[in-house]
Amino acid sequence: MLLTSSPLPADAAFFTFGWEKEGAVVQEQTEISPTRIYPGQSVFFKRRLQVAAASLPVEHVAYRMAVPYLPDFDGIVSWTPLRCDPSTGCTADPALRSQVSFQGPVATRPVSFYTEADYLWDYSRLGVWNPGFGIGDDFELRATRQARPGVYYLRFQLRFDVVNLPKFEGIKVYQPEHVILKRRGAVTPRITITNTGDVPIRSLAVVDEIFDGWAPPRNLQGATVSVLGVDGAEYSLGKQDYTIRIAETGRLEVVVQNFESTAFGRTLDKGWSLWIKYPMNFDRKADQHIYSGRTFVTAVSPQGAFTKSSFTTGLIVKE
């Protein structure tokens, strides 16, 4: 990327970058105007950074830009951090000034006949950037009155770490597995979500489809939420440790917001499981024998990275 005193057909230049690392992509769009700069004047930058919708979450984001320094530029003399939203665009947010640090110049080094200076933006305090998250800034780079005509090269570098995602396996069984139609008795679904990865799980949300023609008990009496250890030991969670409800969609929702704040007292580590069981009553008059439904799971790490998945199970009703 360059700035030049040569005539260009447009008043602004637009650049797009795709910074990729281990499956995570941060997209950058930068507008520079004007494309010609004269001694004592300024060049303005509009930069937008966004995690690609299909990529992995990222964290520890830092942006470094190297520009010509003495005697051509005073440096970056103004900076406005922006918070970006897909529906409303990017707007100035004064609160970001305490969360995003800007430094410059942080390092200088001689390059040919001028000195190059590094300017650094550190976004680390913003935490995890999940897919779709956007941030931006506007800033001004001012030329000195002694700036020389010619071509100026700008160097850009974006650094970030890929957030490790939680991994889990889910299984759902029924007790009993076969229901006798004429009895139309209760069945107890038992859902087990096991952490199979090295990333601890801080919170879990489980959404279970209840079959058409079946219903949970009133006030969800008889529902149990526990943690199962690697050795099979069971740690019961109190009613204050989780939320459980039947949503308007008819699905059962169980959320453990923070395992460390429960009676269990710590994150759900590799090999440990969340265990949910609740009675489900048969009340269908129609002659249906096979039922199928999905269970949706969202697991969140202590750093805020999340994984969503679902699995399907079935139930058979016998004559």
C-alpha positions in Angstrom: 0.0 0.0 0.0 1.4 3.4 -0.9 0.7 7.1 -0.9 2.0 9.1 -3.8 2.1 12.7 -5.0 1.4 11.4 -8.6 -2.1 12.2 -10.0 -4.7 9.5 -9.3 -8.2 9.3 -10.7 -10.0 9.0 -7.4 -10.0 11.1 -4.2 -9.9 8.0 -2.0 -8.3 4.6 -2.1 -10.0 1.4 -0.8 -8.1 -1.7 0.4 -9.4 -5.1 1.6 -7.3 -7.6 3.5 -8.1 -11.1 4.8 -5.9 -11.9 7.8 -6.1 -15.7 8.3 -4.6 -17.9 11.0 -5.5 -21.5 11.8 -9.0 -21.3 10.4 -9.8 -17.9 11.9 -10.2 -14.9 9.5 -10.2 -11.3 10.3 -11.3 -9.1 7.5 -10.1 -5.5 7.1 -11.4 -2.7 5.0 -9.4 0.5 4.9 -10.2 3.7 3.1 -7.4 6.3 2.7 -8.1 9.9 1.6 -6.9 11.9 -0.1 -4.7 9.8 -2.3 -2.3 12.8 -2.7 -0.7 14.5 0.2 1.1 17.8 0.3 3.4 19.3 3.0 1.5 20.4 6.0 -1.7 18.5 5.1 -3.2 15.3 6.5 -4.3 12.0 5.2 -7.3 10.3 6.8 -7.9 6.6 7.4 -11.1 4.8 8.0 -10.4 1.2 9.1 -12.9 -1.5 9.9 -12.0 -5.0 11.3 -14.5 -7.9 11.5 -14.2 -11.6 12.2 -15.5 -13.5 9.2 -18.9 -15.0 9.8 -17.7 -18.6 9.1 -14.4 -18.4 11.0 -13.3 -19.2 14.5 -13.3 -16.7 17.4 -10.1 -14.8 18.0 -8.6 -13.0 20.9 -5.5 -10.9 21.8 -5.9 -8.8 18.7 -3.1 -6.2 18.1 -2.6 -4.0 15.0 0.7 -2.5 14.0 1.2 0.1 11.3 4.5 1.4 10.2 4.7 4.8 8.5 7.5 7.1 7.4 8.5 9.3 10.4 11.0 12.2 10.5 11.1 14.6 8.8 8.1 13.7 6.7 5.3 13.1 9.2 4.3 14.5 12.6 2.6 11.2 13.1 -1.0 10.2 14.0 -2.5 13.3 15.6 -6.1 12.2 16.1 -7.8 8.9 16.7 -11.5 7.9 17.2 -12.3 4.3 18.2 -15.6 3.0 16.8 -18.0 0.2 17.7 -19.5 -1.5 14.7 -22.9 -3.1 14.3 -24.1 -4.9 11.2 -27.5 -3.1 11.3 -26.4 0.4 12.3 -22.8 0.7 11.0 -19.9 2.1 13.0 -20.3 4.8 15.6 -18.0 6.5 17.9 -17.9 5.0 21.4 -16.0 7.0 24.1 -16.0 3.9 26.4 -13.7 2.1 24.0 -10.9 4.5 24.9 -10.5 2.7 28.2 -10.6 -0.7 26.5 -8.5 -0.1 23.3 -5.0 1.3 23.7 -3.3 3.3 21.0 0.5 4.0 21.1 2.8 5.7 18.7 5.5 5.6 17.9 6.4 2.5 19.9 9.5 1.7 17.9 11.6 3.4 15.2 14.1 2.0 12.8 16.0 3.5 9.8 14.8 2.4 6.4 16.9 3.8 3.5 16.9 7.5 3.7 14.1 8.0 6.4 13.1 6.6 9.7 10.1 4.3 10.0 7.9 4.5 13.1 5.6 1.8 14.4 2.1 2.7 15.8 0.3 0.1 17.8 -3.4 -0.5 18.5 -4.1 -3.1 21.2 -7.6 -4.6 21.3 -6.8 -7.4 23.8 -9.0 -6.0 26.6 -12.0 -6.4 24.4 -11.8 -10.1 25.0 -13.0 -12.7 22.5 -14.1 -11.6 19.1 -16.7 -14.1 17.9 -17.7 -14.5 14.2 -19.4 -11.3 13.0 -17.9 -9.1 15.7 -16.7 -5.7 14.3 -14.6 -2.8 15.5 -13.2 0.2 13.8 -11.4 3.5 14.0 -10.8 6.7 12.2 -7.5 8.5 12.5 -5.4 11.2 10.9 -1.8 11.1 9.8 -0.3 14.6 9.3 2.5 15.5 7.0 5.1 18.0 8.2 5.8 21.2 6.3 9.2 19.6 5.3 7.6 16.5 3.8 9.2 15.5 0.6 7.3 14.7 -2.6 7.5 11.1 -3.7 6.1 7.6 -2.7 5.5 6.7 0.9 5.0 3.0 1.8 2.8 2.0 4.7 3.2 -1.4 6.4 0.3 -3.2 8.1 0.4 -6.1 10.5 -2.4 -7.7 12.4 -1.7 -10.3 15.1 -4.3 -12.4 16.9 -4.7 -15.8 18.6 -7.3 -18.3 17.7 -9.6 -19.2 20.5 -9.7 -22.9 21.3 -13.3 -24.0 21.2 -15.0 -26.3 23.7 -15.6 -29.9 22.5 -18.3 -32.2 23.8 -20.4 -35.2 23.1 -24.1 -35.6 23.8 -26.2 -38.6 24.3 -29.9 -39.0 25.3 -31.5 -42.2 26.4 -35.0 -43.0 27.7 -36.1 -45.0 30.6 -37.9 -47.1 29.6 -36.8 -47.2 26.0 -40.1 -48.8 24.8 -43.4 -47.5 26.0 -46.5 -49.7 26.0 -49.3 -47.7 24.2 -52.2 -48.8 26.4 -50.4 -47.7 29.6 -49.4 -44.3 28.3 -47.1 -43.9 31.2 -44.2 -41.5 31.9 -40.8 -41.7 30.3 -37.7 -40.2 31.7 -35.3 -38.7 29.1 -31.7 -38.7 30.4 -29.3 -36.3 28.7 -25.6 -36.5 29.2 -23.2 -33.8 27.8 -19.5 -34.7 28.3 -16.5 -32.4 27.8 -14.3 -34.3 25.4 -11.7 -31.5 24.8 -8.9 -29.8 26.7 -10.8 -26.5 26.9 -12.8 -26.1 30.2 -16.5 -25.4 29.9 -17.8 -22.5 32.0 -21.4 -22.6 31.0 -23.8 -25.0 29.1 -27.2 -24.4 27.6 -29.2 -27.5 26.6 -32.5 -27.2 24.6 -34.4 -30.4 24.3 -37.4 -30.9 21.9 -40.4 -32.5 23.6 -42.3 -34.8 21.2 -45.6 -33.8 20.0 -48.2 -35.5 22.2 -45.9 -35.6 25.2 -45.7 -33.1 28.0 -43.4 -32.4 31.0 -44.8 -32.3 34.5 -46.2 -29.1 35.9 -43.5 -26.9 37.5 -41.0 -29.5 36.2 -41.2 -31.5 39.3 -38.9 -34.5 39.3 -36.3 -32.8 37.1 -32.7 -33.3 38.2 -29.6 -31.5 37.0 -26.2 -32.9 38.2 -22.5 -33.1 37.3 -21.0 -36.5 36.7 -17.3 -37.0 37.5 -14.8 -39.0 35.5 -15.1 -41.8 38.2 -18.9 -41.7 37.9 -19.5 -39.8 41.1 -22.6 -37.5 41.0 -22.6 -34.0 42.2 -26.1 -32.6 42.6 -26.8 -29.0 41.6 -29.2 -26.8 43.6 -32.1 -25.0 42.1 -30.2 -21.8 42.4 -27.3 -23.2 40.3 -29.2 -23.4 37.0 -32.4 -22.3 35.2 -34.9 -24.7 33.8 -38.1 -23.8 31.9 -40.4 -24.8 29.1 -40.1 -22.2 26.3 -43.0 -20.9 24.2 -41.7 -23.3 21.5 -42.5 -26.2 23.7 -38.8 -27.0 24.2 -37.2 -27.7 27.5 -34.3 -25.3 28.3 -31.7 -25.9 30.9 -28.9 -23.4 31.4 -25.9 -23.5 33.8 -24.6 -20.0 33.5 -21.3 -20.5 35.4 -20.2 -23.9 36.8 -17.8 -22.1 39.1 -20.6 -20.4 40.9 -22.6 -23.6 41.5 -22.4 -26.1 44.3 -19.9 -28.0 42.0 -17.6 -25.0 42.3 -15.4 -25.3 39.2 -15.4 -25.5 35.4 -16.5 -28.6 33.6 -13.2 -30.1 32.6 -12.3 -32.9 30.2 -14.2 -36.1 31.0 -16.8 -34.4 33.2 -20.4 -34.3 32.3 -23.6 -32.4 32.8 -26.5 -34.8 33.4 -30.2 -33.9 33.0 -33.2 -36.0 33.6 -36.9 -35.1 33.7 -40.2 -37.1 33.5 -42.2 -36.8 30.3 -45.9 -37.8 30.2 -47.6 -39.4 27.2 -51.0 -37.8 26.4 -51.5 -38.4 22.7 -54.7 -40.0 21.5 -53.6 -40.4 17.9 -52.0 -43.7 16.9 -48.4 -42.7 16.5 -45.6 -45.1 17.4 -42.3 -43.5 16.4 -41.1 -40.2 17.7 -37.9 -38.2 16.9 -36.5 -35.0 18.2 -33.3 -33.0 18.5 -31.2 -31.8 21.4 -29.3 -28.5 21.0 -26.2 -27.7 23.0 -24.1 -24.6 23.4 -20.9 -24.8 25.4 -18.9 -21.7 26.4 -15.3 -21.5 27.6 -14.0 -19.2 30.3 -12.7 -16.9 27.6 -16.2 -16.7 26.0 -15.5 -18.9 23.0 -18.6 -21.1 22.2 -19.5 -24.2 20.3 -23.0 -25.1 19.2 -24.1 -28.6 18.1 -27.2 -30.8 18.1 -28.0 -34.5 18.0 -31.2 -36.5 17.3 -32.8 -39.3 19.2 -35.9 -41.4 18.8 -38.5 -43.2 20.9 -40.7 -46.2 20.0 -44.2 -46.8 21.4 -45.3 -50.4 21.3 -48.8 -51.8 21.0 
